[in-house]
Amino acid sequence: MRDKEQETLEHTFAQINTYDLIFLLPMAWLFSYLPVHGLWSIVVNLFIIIFVGIGLFYVTHTLVEAKKRRRR
């Protein structure tokens, strides 16, 4: 039982690292590319980051689920 819990924990940490990269890359690109001169630009950048992150999360989750269904 203990090995199963450890394996689940390691899998969870691997997914967290993947999703950290998914959110970090668009955020780093946007804040280095788009101007951040005022509050409005910052708010627009944050909305873009949030929606890109949600989209990437949805796409990766859908692809992983499709891959799991194919294995069965």
Helices and strands as residue ranges (DSSP letters): H 2-33, H 39-71
